[in-house]
Amino acid sequence: MQFGIYTVGDVTQDPTNARTPSESERIQATLQIAQKAEDIGLDVFATGEHHNPPFITSSPTTLLAYIAAKTQRIILSTSTTLISTNDPVRLAEEYSLLQNLCSGRMDLMLGRGNTAPVYPWFGKSITDGLPLAMENYRLLHRLWREEDINWSGRFRTPLNNFTSIPRPLDDLPPFVWHGSIRTPEIAEQAAYYGDGFFASHILWPREHFMALVEFYRARFAHYGHGTPEQAIVGLGGHIFMRRNSQDARREFRPYFDNAPVYGHGPSLEEFMEMTPLAVGSPQEIIDKTLTFREYFGDYQRQLFLFDHGGIPLKTVLEQLDMFGKEVLPVLREETRKRRSPLAAEAPTHANRLAHLQSLQMPPADQRPNAKTAQADSVTGH
């Protein structure tokens, strides 16, 4: 089980003091948050992709490459990369380069994007969002696995004897998650390719996402990738902590009430009841997070949102320190104890490469016998 954080990179006014950080301040804050995530022992840092104000995450690979140079262990990912408006050739090149730069400690999450004005900025129409996602990923999947590609489709110029460079590290393409809020076709796409499916489940009731995850698991098995329990599932969440729940809710409420994606609808308490939003003491955060397994089964990746809605950097770093000391160790231990031995491992470059190499190993009757193997090891052959 991997635990991590993700950011949408919004530049939002702090409602408690009316201060809005500059874009540069927000970028630098994101770098500090990513480094803090590694310092406290988290497994993943992920960034969104946006091309419109009030966001600063227009170039995920640039941001992640810089973070890769400043960190040693943490997996770098996206949340999400726009498969609809990006050229799949550029995606293949940029993320393969990132994979090589950070020695494989990366993956990416693909999504359509729901901001309508962005589509025409890149010569697309939002009405084509779903077919763009399907066709572009079909090509991206091939670009990482084949050379001298001949290809033609509806949305871009044909390719003739084209090879994307650089090639994936160890000839192993980056692991792909498909993120969706409401679209079963994206869950079907993830299942068809045997990729991961990520349900943010932040803004809608959990029952909606439970149905999507159940559908993905069934289709994953249908396509022969394993049992439904072995499907690769990721979940989102949003947390805010203080020593006691009263202080946490009092401090977080103005951020909730004024956040564009939260405010002016259900109350904080109603939203917490319907969604994974958890605001309270460390123990309350632990208790609520552990319920996710009851609704979704064993899953592989849990990402949390810490920095949305104008929460200042100082507060985010305080939250992460508390999370690392009081929440993360308990989540790891309790998840380990409750986890089925039949559940799939969380994907990493190392364990996927080991699995690939095991599949390529010759049958036992074609391998050197024990004496030959022992002799080879002694002589250094």
MIKESE-994110 format. One record per residue (C-alpha): residue number from 0; residue in one letter; x, y, z. Coordinates in Angstrom, 1 decimal. Layout:
% residues N
+-----+------+--------+--------+--------+
|  nr | rest |     xx |     yy |     zz |
+-----+------+--------+--------+--------+
| NUM |    a |      X |      Y |      Z |
...
+-----+------+--------+--------+--------+
//
This chain:
% residues 381
+-----+------+--------+--------+--------+
|  nr | rest |     xx |     yy |     zz |
+-----+------+--------+--------+--------+
|   0 |    m |    0.0 |    0.0 |    0.0 |
|   1 |    q |    1.4 |    3.4 |   -1.0 |
|   2 |    f |    0.5 |    6.6 |    0.8 |
|   3 |    g |    1.1 |   10.0 |   -0.7 |
|   4 |    i |   -0.1 |   13.5 |   -1.4 |
|   5 |    y |   -1.4 |   15.3 |   -4.4 |
|   6 |    t |   -1.9 |   18.9 |   -5.3 |
|   7 |    v |   -4.1 |   20.7 |   -7.9 |
|   8 |    g |   -1.8 |   23.7 |   -7.7 |
|   9 |    d |   -4.4 |   26.3 |   -7.1 |
|  10 |    v |   -3.5 |   29.9 |   -6.3 |
|  11 |    t |   -6.3 |   30.8 |   -3.9 |
|  12 |    q |   -6.8 |   33.7 |   -1.5 |
|  13 |    d |   -6.5 |   32.8 |    2.2 |
|  14 |    p |  -10.0 |   33.7 |    3.5 |
|  15 |    t |   -8.7 |   34.4 |    7.0 |
|  16 |    n |   -6.4 |   37.3 |    6.0 |
|  17 |    a |   -7.4 |   38.1 |    2.4 |
|  18 |    r |   -3.8 |   37.4 |    1.2 |
|  19 |    t |   -3.2 |   35.7 |   -2.1 |
|  20 |    p |    0.2 |   34.2 |   -2.8 |
|  21 |    s |    2.0 |   35.1 |   -6.0 |
|  22 |    e |    2.4 |   32.4 |   -8.6 |
|  23 |    s |    6.1 |   32.2 |   -7.8 |
|  24 |    e |    5.4 |   31.8 |   -4.1 |
|  25 |    r |    2.9 |   29.0 |   -4.9 |
|  26 |    i |    5.4 |   27.2 |   -7.1 |
|  27 |    q |    8.1 |   27.4 |   -4.4 |
|  28 |    a |    5.6 |   26.2 |   -1.8 |
|  29 |    t |    4.8 |   23.2 |   -3.9 |
|  30 |    l |    8.5 |   22.3 |   -4.0 |
|  31 |    q |    8.7 |   22.5 |   -0.2 |
|  32 |    i |    5.6 |   20.4 |    0.2 |
|  33 |    a |    7.1 |   17.7 |   -2.1 |
|  34 |    q |   10.3 |   17.6 |   -0.2 |
|  35 |    k |    8.5 |   17.5 |    3.1 |
|  36 |    a |    6.4 |   14.5 |    1.8 |
|  37 |    e |    9.6 |   12.6 |    1.3 |
|  38 |    d |   11.0 |   13.7 |    4.6 |
|  39 |    i |    8.1 |   12.3 |    6.6 |
|  40 |    g |    8.2 |    8.9 |    4.7 |
|  41 |    l |    5.4 |    9.2 |    2.2 |
|  42 |    d |    5.6 |    7.1 |   -0.9 |
|  43 |    v |    4.1 |    9.4 |   -3.6 |
|  44 |    f |    3.9 |   13.0 |   -4.6 |
|  45 |    a |    1.5 |   13.9 |   -7.5 |
|  46 |    t |    0.7 |   17.1 |   -9.2 |
|  47 |    g |   -2.2 |   18.1 |  -11.4 |
|  48 |    e |   -2.1 |   19.7 |  -14.8 |
|  49 |    h |   -4.0 |   23.0 |  -15.5 |
|  50 |    h |   -3.5 |   25.6 |  -18.2 |
|  51 |    n |   -5.8 |   28.3 |  -16.8 |
|  52 |    p |   -5.8 |   30.6 |  -13.9 |
|  53 |    p |   -5.8 |   30.3 |  -10.9 |
|  54 |    f |   -3.4 |   27.3 |  -11.2 |
|  55 |    i |    0.4 |   27.0 |  -11.6 |
|  56 |    t |    0.7 |   23.4 |  -12.8 |
|  57 |    s |    0.9 |   23.9 |  -16.5 |
|  58 |    s |    4.1 |   21.8 |  -17.0 |
|  59 |    p |    4.0 |   18.7 |  -14.7 |
|  60 |    t |    7.1 |   17.1 |  -16.2 |
|  61 |    t |    9.2 |   20.3 |  -15.6 |
|  62 |    l |    8.0 |   20.4 |  -12.0 |
|  63 |    l |    8.5 |   16.7 |  -11.3 |
|  64 |    a |   11.9 |   16.7 |  -12.9 |
|  65 |    y |   13.1 |   19.4 |  -10.6 |
|  66 |    i |   11.6 |   17.6 |   -7.6 |
|  67 |    a |   13.3 |   14.4 |   -8.7 |
|  68 |    a |   16.6 |   16.2 |   -8.5 |
|  69 |    k |   15.9 |   17.3 |   -5.0 |
|  70 |    t |   14.7 |   14.0 |   -3.6 |
|  71 |    q |   16.0 |   10.4 |   -3.4 |
|  72 |    r |   13.1 |    8.0 |   -2.9 |
|  73 |    i |    9.6 |    9.3 |   -3.4 |
|  74 |    i |    7.6 |    8.2 |   -6.4 |
|  75 |    l |    6.6 |   11.2 |   -8.7 |
|  76 |    s |    3.2 |   11.1 |  -10.4 |
|  77 |    t |    0.5 |   13.3 |  -11.9 |
|  78 |    s |   -3.1 |   13.9 |  -10.9 |
|  79 |    t |   -3.9 |   14.2 |  -13.8 |
|  80 |    t |   -2.1 |   14.4 |  -17.1 |
|  81 |    l |   -4.5 |   15.6 |  -19.8 |
|  82 |    i |   -4.7 |   12.8 |  -22.4 |
|  83 |    s |   -7.3 |   14.7 |  -24.4 |
|  84 |    t |   -5.6 |   18.0 |  -25.2 |
|  85 |    n |   -1.9 |   16.8 |  -25.1 |
|  86 |    d |   -0.3 |   15.2 |  -28.2 |
|  87 |    p |    0.4 |   11.6 |  -27.4 |
|  88 |    v |    3.8 |   11.8 |  -29.1 |
|  89 |    r |    4.8 |   14.6 |  -26.7 |
|  90 |    l |    3.5 |   12.6 |  -23.8 |
|  91 |    a |    5.5 |    9.6 |  -24.8 |
|  92 |    e |    8.7 |   11.6 |  -25.1 |
|  93 |    e |    8.3 |   13.8 |  -22.0 |
|  94 |    y |    7.3 |   11.1 |  -19.6 |
|  95 |    s |    9.8 |    8.6 |  -20.9 |
|  96 |    l |   12.5 |   11.2 |  -20.4 |
|  97 |    l |   11.3 |   11.8 |  -16.9 |
|  98 |    q |   11.3 |    8.1 |  -16.2 |
|  99 |    n |   14.9 |    7.9 |  -17.3 |
| 100 |    l |   15.9 |   11.0 |  -15.3 |
| 101 |    c |   14.5 |    9.7 |  -12.0 |
| 102 |    s |   15.6 |    6.1 |  -12.5 |
| 103 |    g |   12.1 |    4.8 |  -12.7 |
| 104 |    r |   10.5 |    6.3 |   -9.6 |
| 105 |    m |    7.6 |    7.8 |  -11.5 |
| 106 |    d |    4.3 |    7.0 |  -13.0 |
| 107 |    l |    1.4 |    9.0 |  -14.3 |
| 108 |    m |   -2.4 |    9.4 |  -14.1 |
| 109 |    l |   -4.3 |   10.2 |  -17.2 |
| 110 |    g |   -7.6 |   12.1 |  -17.3 |
| 111 |    r |   -9.7 |   14.0 |  -19.8 |
| 112 |    g |   -9.9 |   17.3 |  -17.9 |
| 113 |    n |  -13.2 |   19.1 |  -17.3 |
| 114 |    t |  -12.4 |   22.7 |  -18.0 |
| 115 |    a |  -14.2 |   23.5 |  -21.3 |
| 116 |    p |  -12.2 |   26.6 |  -22.4 |
| 117 |    v |   -8.9 |   24.7 |  -22.3 |
| 118 |    y |   -9.9 |   22.5 |  -25.2 |
| 119 |    p |   -9.9 |   25.1 |  -28.0 |
| 120 |    w |   -6.6 |   26.6 |  -26.7 |
| 121 |    f |   -5.1 |   23.3 |  -27.9 |
| 122 |    g |   -7.2 |   23.0 |  -31.0 |
| 123 |    k |   -9.7 |   20.6 |  -29.6 |
| 124 |    s |  -13.4 |   20.5 |  -28.6 |
| 125 |    i |  -14.7 |   19.3 |  -25.3 |
| 126 |    t |  -17.4 |   17.4 |  -27.1 |
| 127 |    d |  -14.6 |   15.2 |  -28.4 |
| 128 |    g |  -13.2 |   14.7 |  -24.9 |
| 129 |    l |  -14.0 |   11.0 |  -24.6 |
| 130 |    p |  -13.0 |    9.9 |  -28.1 |
| 131 |    l |   -9.8 |   11.9 |  -27.8 |
| 132 |    a |   -8.9 |   10.2 |  -24.6 |
| 133 |    m |   -9.5 |    6.8 |  -26.2 |
| 134 |    e |   -7.6 |    7.4 |  -29.4 |
| 135 |    n |   -4.7 |    9.3 |  -27.8 |
| 136 |    y |   -4.1 |    6.6 |  -25.3 |
| 137 |    r |   -4.3 |    3.9 |  -27.9 |
| 138 |    l |   -1.4 |    5.6 |  -29.6 |
| 139 |    l |    0.5 |    6.4 |  -26.4 |
| 140 |    h |    0.3 |    2.8 |  -25.4 |
| 141 |    r |    1.9 |    1.7 |  -28.7 |
| 142 |    l |    4.6 |    4.5 |  -28.7 |
| 143 |    w |    6.1 |    3.1 |  -25.5 |
| 144 |    r |    6.0 |   -0.5 |  -26.7 |
| 145 |    e |    6.8 |   -0.4 |  -30.4 |
| 146 |    e |    9.3 |    1.2 |  -32.8 |
| 147 |    d |    8.9 |    2.2 |  -36.5 |
| 148 |    i |    5.2 |    2.8 |  -35.9 |
| 149 |    n |    2.8 |    3.4 |  -38.8 |
| 150 |    w |   -0.4 |    5.0 |  -37.5 |
| 151 |    s |   -3.4 |    7.1 |  -38.6 |
| 152 |    g |   -6.4 |    8.3 |  -36.6 |
| 153 |    r |   -9.0 |   10.9 |  -36.4 |
| 154 |    f |   -7.4 |   13.6 |  -34.3 |
| 155 |    r |   -3.8 |   14.0 |  -35.4 |
| 156 |    t |   -1.6 |   13.7 |  -38.5 |
| 157 |    p |   -0.4 |   10.2 |  -39.5 |
| 158 |    l |    2.9 |    8.7 |  -38.3 |
| 159 |    n |    5.1 |    6.8 |  -40.7 |
| 160 |    n |    8.0 |    4.6 |  -39.4 |
| 161 |    f |    8.0 |    6.8 |  -36.3 |
| 162 |    t |   10.0 |    5.9 |  -33.1 |
| 163 |    s |    9.5 |    7.9 |  -29.9 |
| 164 |    i |   12.6 |    8.8 |  -28.0 |
| 165 |    p |   14.0 |    8.2 |  -25.5 |
| 166 |    r |   12.8 |    4.7 |  -25.1 |
| 167 |    p |   11.3 |    3.7 |  -21.7 |
| 168 |    l |   13.8 |    2.8 |  -19.0 |
| 169 |    d |   14.6 |   -1.0 |  -19.1 |
| 170 |    d |   12.1 |   -1.3 |  -22.0 |
| 171 |    l |    9.4 |   -1.0 |  -19.4 |
| 172 |    p |    6.8 |    1.8 |  -20.0 |
| 173 |    p |    5.8 |    4.0 |  -17.1 |
| 174 |    f |    2.8 |    2.6 |  -15.1 |
| 175 |    v |   -0.4 |    4.3 |  -16.0 |
| 176 |    w |   -3.4 |    5.2 |  -13.8 |
| 177 |    h |   -6.7 |    6.3 |  -15.5 |
| 178 |    g |   -8.5 |    8.9 |  -13.3 |
| 179 |    s |  -12.2 |    9.5 |  -13.6 |
| 180 |    i |  -14.9 |   11.3 |  -11.6 |
| 181 |    r |  -17.9 |   10.1 |  -13.5 |
| 182 |    t |  -17.1 |    8.2 |  -16.7 |
| 183 |    p |  -17.4 |    4.4 |  -16.8 |
| 184 |    e |  -15.7 |    4.4 |  -20.3 |
| 185 |    i |  -12.5 |    5.5 |  -18.6 |
| 186 |    a |  -12.8 |    2.6 |  -16.0 |
| 187 |    e |  -13.4 |    0.3 |  -19.0 |
| 188 |    q |  -10.2 |    1.7 |  -20.7 |
| 189 |    a |   -8.1 |    1.1 |  -17.6 |
| 190 |    a |   -9.4 |   -2.5 |  -17.3 |
| 191 |    y |   -8.9 |   -3.3 |  -21.0 |
| 192 |    y |   -5.2 |   -2.4 |  -20.8 |
| 193 |    g |   -4.6 |   -3.8 |  -17.3 |
| 194 |    d |   -3.7 |   -0.4 |  -16.0 |
| 195 |    g |   -4.6 |    1.2 |  -12.7 |
| 196 |    f |   -7.9 |    3.0 |  -12.0 |
| 197 |    f |   -7.9 |    6.1 |   -9.7 |
| 198 |    a |  -11.1 |    7.3 |   -8.1 |
| 199 |    s |  -10.6 |   10.8 |   -6.5 |
| 200 |    h |  -13.9 |   10.4 |   -4.7 |
| 201 |    i |  -13.6 |   13.9 |   -3.2 |
| 202 |    l |  -16.5 |   15.8 |   -4.6 |
| 203 |    w |  -19.2 |   13.1 |   -5.1 |
| 204 |    p |  -20.8 |   10.6 |   -2.6 |
| 205 |    r |  -18.8 |    7.5 |   -2.0 |
| 206 |    e |  -21.5 |    5.3 |   -3.5 |
| 207 |    h |  -20.9 |    6.7 |   -6.9 |
| 208 |    f |  -17.2 |    5.8 |   -6.8 |
| 209 |    m |  -17.9 |    2.4 |   -5.3 |
| 210 |    a |  -19.9 |    1.6 |   -8.4 |
| 211 |    l |  -17.1 |    2.8 |  -10.7 |
| 212 |    v |  -14.5 |    0.8 |   -8.8 |
| 213 |    e |  -16.6 |   -2.3 |   -8.8 |
| 214 |    f |  -17.2 |   -2.0 |  -12.5 |
| 215 |    y |  -13.5 |   -1.6 |  -13.1 |
| 216 |    r |  -12.6 |   -4.6 |  -11.0 |
| 217 |    a |  -15.1 |   -6.8 |  -12.9 |
| 218 |    r |  -13.9 |   -5.7 |  -16.3 |
| 219 |    f |  -10.2 |   -6.1 |  -15.2 |
| 220 |    a |  -11.0 |   -9.8 |  -14.6 |
| 221 |    h |  -13.0 |  -10.0 |  -17.8 |
| 222 |    y |  -10.0 |   -9.1 |  -19.8 |
| 223 |    g |   -7.9 |  -11.7 |  -18.2 |
| 224 |    h |   -5.5 |   -9.6 |  -16.1 |
| 225 |    g |   -6.3 |  -11.4 |  -12.8 |
| 226 |    t |   -9.2 |  -11.6 |  -10.3 |
| 227 |    p |  -11.3 |   -8.6 |   -9.4 |
| 228 |    e |   -9.4 |   -8.4 |   -6.1 |
| 229 |    q |   -6.1 |   -8.1 |   -8.0 |
| 230 |    a |   -7.1 |   -5.0 |   -9.9 |
| 231 |    i |   -5.0 |   -1.9 |   -9.2 |
| 232 |    v |   -7.1 |    0.8 |   -7.5 |
| 233 |    g |   -6.1 |    4.2 |   -6.1 |
| 234 |    l |   -8.2 |    6.6 |   -4.0 |
| 235 |    g |   -8.1 |   10.2 |   -3.2 |
| 236 |    g |   -9.0 |   12.1 |    0.1 |
| 237 |    h |   -8.7 |   15.4 |    1.8 |
| 238 |    i |   -7.7 |   15.9 |    5.4 |
| 239 |    f |   -7.1 |   18.6 |    7.9 |
| 240 |    m |   -5.8 |   17.9 |   11.4 |
| 241 |    r |   -5.4 |   19.5 |   14.8 |
| 242 |    r |   -5.0 |   18.0 |   18.2 |
| 243 |    n |   -8.8 |   17.9 |   18.8 |
| 244 |    s |  -11.6 |   17.9 |   16.3 |
| 245 |    q |  -13.2 |   21.2 |   17.5 |
| 246 |    d |  -10.0 |   23.2 |   16.7 |
| 247 |    a |   -9.6 |   21.4 |   13.4 |
| 248 |    r |  -13.1 |   22.2 |   12.2 |
| 249 |    r |  -13.0 |   25.8 |   13.5 |
| 250 |    e |   -9.8 |   26.4 |   11.7 |
| 251 |    f |  -10.7 |   24.6 |    8.4 |
| 252 |    r |  -14.3 |   25.9 |    8.1 |
| 253 |    p |  -13.5 |   29.3 |    6.4 |
| 254 |    y |  -11.3 |   27.5 |    3.9 |
| 255 |    f |  -14.1 |   25.0 |    3.2 |
| 256 |    d |  -16.8 |   27.7 |    3.0 |
| 257 |    n |  -14.9 |   29.8 |    0.5 |
| 258 |    a |  -13.3 |   27.1 |   -1.6 |
| 259 |    p |  -14.7 |   27.2 |   -5.2 |
| 260 |    v |  -15.1 |   23.4 |   -5.3 |
| 261 |    y |  -16.6 |   23.1 |   -1.8 |
| 262 |    g |  -18.4 |   26.2 |   -0.6 |
| 263 |    h |  -21.9 |   27.4 |   -1.1 |
| 264 |    g |  -23.4 |   23.9 |   -0.9 |
| 265 |    p |  -23.6 |   21.3 |    1.7 |
| 266 |    s |  -22.2 |   22.2 |    5.1 |
| 267 |    l |  -18.8 |   20.9 |    6.2 |
| 268 |    e |  -20.4 |   18.3 |    8.4 |
| 269 |    e |  -22.7 |   17.1 |    5.6 |
| 270 |    f |  -19.8 |   17.0 |    3.2 |
| 271 |    m |  -17.7 |   14.9 |    5.6 |
| 272 |    e |  -20.5 |   12.4 |    6.0 |
| 273 |    m |  -20.9 |   12.0 |    2.2 |
| 274 |    t |  -17.3 |   12.1 |    1.0 |
| 275 |    p |  -13.8 |   11.2 |    2.2 |
| 276 |    l |  -13.1 |   14.7 |    3.5 |
| 277 |    a |  -11.8 |   14.2 |    7.1 |
| 278 |    v |  -11.4 |   17.1 |    9.4 |
| 279 |    g |  -10.5 |   16.3 |   13.0 |
| 280 |    s |   -7.9 |   14.8 |   15.3 |
| 281 |    p |   -5.2 |   12.4 |   14.2 |
| 282 |    q |   -7.2 |    9.5 |   15.5 |
| 283 |    e |  -10.3 |   10.6 |   13.5 |
| 284 |    i |   -8.2 |   10.8 |   10.4 |
| 285 |    i |   -7.0 |    7.3 |   11.0 |
| 286 |    d |  -10.4 |    5.9 |   11.7 |
| 287 |    k |  -12.0 |    7.4 |    8.6 |
| 288 |    t |   -9.2 |    6.4 |    6.2 |
| 289 |    l |   -9.4 |    2.8 |    7.4 |
| 290 |    t |  -13.1 |    2.7 |    6.4 |
| 291 |    f |  -12.1 |    3.1 |    2.8 |
| 292 |    r |  -11.1 |   -0.5 |    2.6 |
| 293 |    e |  -14.6 |   -1.5 |    3.8 |
| 294 |    y |  -16.2 |    0.4 |    0.8 |
| 295 |    f |  -13.6 |   -0.3 |   -1.9 |
| 296 |    g |  -11.8 |   -3.5 |   -0.9 |
| 297 |    d |   -8.0 |   -3.8 |   -0.7 |
| 298 |    y |   -6.4 |   -1.1 |   -2.8 |
| 299 |    q |   -2.9 |    0.0 |   -3.8 |
| 300 |    r |   -2.6 |    3.8 |   -3.5 |
| 301 |    q |   -4.0 |    6.4 |   -1.2 |
| 302 |    l |   -3.4 |   10.1 |   -2.0 |
| 303 |    f |   -4.4 |   13.0 |    0.3 |
| 304 |    l |   -5.0 |   16.6 |   -0.5 |
| 305 |    f |   -3.4 |   19.0 |    2.0 |
| 306 |    d |   -2.9 |   22.4 |    0.3 |
| 307 |    h |   -6.1 |   23.2 |   -1.5 |
| 308 |    g |   -8.3 |   26.3 |   -0.9 |
| 309 |    g |   -5.8 |   28.9 |    0.2 |
| 310 |    i |   -4.4 |   27.0 |    3.2 |
| 311 |    p |   -1.0 |   28.7 |    3.9 |
| 312 |    l |    2.3 |   26.8 |    3.5 |
| 313 |    k |    3.1 |   27.0 |    7.2 |
| 314 |    t |   -0.1 |   25.2 |    8.0 |
| 315 |    v |    0.4 |   22.6 |    5.3 |
| 316 |    l |    3.9 |   21.7 |    6.7 |
| 317 |    e |    2.5 |   21.5 |   10.2 |
| 318 |    q |   -0.2 |   19.1 |    8.9 |
| 319 |    l |    2.4 |   17.0 |    7.2 |
| 320 |    d |    4.6 |   16.8 |   10.3 |
| 321 |    m |    1.7 |   15.6 |   12.4 |
| 322 |    f |    0.6 |   13.2 |    9.7 |
| 323 |    g |    4.1 |   11.7 |    9.5 |
| 324 |    k |    4.5 |   11.2 |   13.2 |
| 325 |    e |    1.0 |   10.2 |   14.4 |
| 326 |    v |   -1.1 |    9.0 |   11.4 |
| 327 |    l |    1.1 |    7.4 |    8.8 |
| 328 |    p |    2.7 |    4.7 |   11.0 |
| 329 |    v |   -0.7 |    3.6 |   12.2 |
| 330 |    l |   -2.2 |    3.5 |    8.7 |
| 331 |    r |    0.7 |    1.4 |    7.5 |
| 332 |    e |    0.5 |   -1.1 |   10.3 |
| 333 |    e |   -3.3 |   -1.4 |   10.3 |
| 334 |    t |   -3.4 |   -1.7 |    6.5 |
| 335 |    r |   -0.8 |   -4.4 |    6.6 |
| 336 |    k |   -2.7 |   -6.4 |    9.2 |
| 337 |    r |   -6.0 |   -6.2 |    7.4 |
| 338 |    r |   -4.7 |   -6.7 |    3.9 |
| 339 |    s |   -5.6 |   -9.9 |    2.0 |
| 340 |    p |   -2.6 |  -11.9 |    0.8 |
| 341 |    l |   -4.4 |  -12.1 |   -2.6 |
| 342 |    a |   -4.3 |   -8.4 |   -3.2 |
| 343 |    a |   -2.0 |   -7.1 |   -5.8 |
| 344 |    e |    1.2 |   -5.2 |   -4.9 |
| 345 |    a |    1.3 |   -1.4 |   -5.3 |
| 346 |    p |    3.1 |   -0.8 |   -8.7 |
| 347 |    t |    6.7 |    0.3 |   -8.7 |
| 348 |    h |    9.3 |    0.2 |  -11.4 |
| 349 |    a |   11.4 |   -2.4 |   -9.5 |
| 350 |    n |    8.6 |   -4.9 |   -8.8 |
| 351 |    r |    7.1 |   -4.6 |  -12.3 |
| 352 |    l |   10.6 |   -5.1 |  -13.8 |
| 353 |    a |   11.2 |   -8.2 |  -11.6 |
| 354 |    h |    7.8 |   -9.6 |  -12.7 |
| 355 |    l |    8.6 |   -8.9 |  -16.4 |
| 356 |    q |   12.0 |  -10.6 |  -16.1 |
| 357 |    s |   10.4 |  -13.6 |  -14.4 |
| 358 |    l |    8.0 |  -14.0 |  -17.3 |
| 359 |    q |   11.0 |  -14.0 |  -19.7 |
| 360 |    m |   13.0 |  -16.6 |  -17.7 |
| 361 |    p |   13.3 |  -19.9 |  -19.7 |
| 362 |    p |   11.3 |  -23.0 |  -18.4 |
| 363 |    a |   13.0 |  -25.0 |  -15.6 |
| 364 |    d |   13.9 |  -27.9 |  -17.9 |
| 365 |    q |   15.9 |  -25.5 |  -20.1 |
| 366 |    r |   17.9 |  -23.8 |  -17.3 |
| 367 |    p |   21.3 |  -24.9 |  -16.2 |
| 368 |    n |   21.2 |  -27.7 |  -13.7 |
| 369 |    a |   22.2 |  -27.0 |  -10.1 |
| 370 |    k |   25.8 |  -28.2 |  -10.4 |
| 371 |    t |   26.4 |  -26.1 |  -13.6 |
| 372 |    a |   24.8 |  -23.1 |  -12.0 |
| 373 |    q |   27.0 |  -23.5 |   -8.9 |
| 374 |    a |   30.1 |  -23.9 |  -11.0 |
| 375 |    d |   29.2 |  -20.8 |  -13.0 |
| 376 |    s |   28.8 |  -18.8 |   -9.8 |
| 377 |    v |   32.2 |  -20.0 |   -8.5 |
| 378 |    t |   34.1 |  -19.2 |  -11.7 |
| 379 |    g |   32.3 |  -15.9 |  -12.1 |
| 380 |    h |   30.7 |  -16.7 |  -15.5 |
+-----+------+--------+--------+--------+
//
